[in-house]
Amino acid sequence: RKEVEQDPGPFNVPEGATVAFNCTYSNSASQSFFWYRQDCRKEPKLLMSVYSSGNEDGRFTAQLNRASQYISLLIRDSKLSDSATYLCVVIGPLDTGRRALTFGSGTRLQVQP
Amino acid sequence: DTGVSQNPRHKITKRGQNVTFRCDPISEHNRLYWYRQTLGQGPEFLTYFQNEAQLEKSRLLSDRFSAERPKGSFSTLEIQRTEQGDSAMYLCASSKEANQPQHFGDGTRLSIL
């Protein structure tokens, strides 16, 4: 079983739609959680950290459910520019010292006009 | 722009050749990470440095791979006797401290003929 699992998609949604992605992680002792965004043939860029209480940044809302070991990302009023691959990222318990990132395979979003 | 810089951007070489990539992290970032990403997958951790010390290597890093960060600034990743399976995007990331966000470079795309 992969440490971090995501639905690869693609999610094809019209502009203005609300779309949600989920991600599950295998190790219940994982420490930190993030969503990264990666455009085609570009480097990953940090979108937002995910906190236990849930957090919002503009149109983006991230939530963490430790009991069920999943993380979600909600995008409201989606824009064409939101089209990208969204990577779920975890820092596992063994990574506390090194802080290396464990990535999911990514969920591709295509926002259509 | 003082972001993470990697070169070359692309490298095409024949199987069996040696290749070396360079990463210049953001100035004063103590931590430097190398990741590898293949098509349709998220990046995978390879190794990391705290200043000039290489603190850990992933099991993905075979004996053909070696990384250095001699003065705690730039880093090189060398692959000896390249194989088809080495074809991937090699990403470098740096962070100021262990708990700070990692910033990625554009990556070096390696193609083995």
Interface residues (C-beta under 8 A of the other chain):
Chain A: V4 P8 K42 E43 P44 K45 L46 S49 L87 V89 G97 R98 R99 A100 L101 T102 F103 G104 S105 G106
Chain B: R31 Y33 Y35 G40 Q41 G42 P43 E44 F45 Y48 L55 E56 L91 A93 S95 A98 N99 P101 Q102 H103 F104 G105 D106 G107
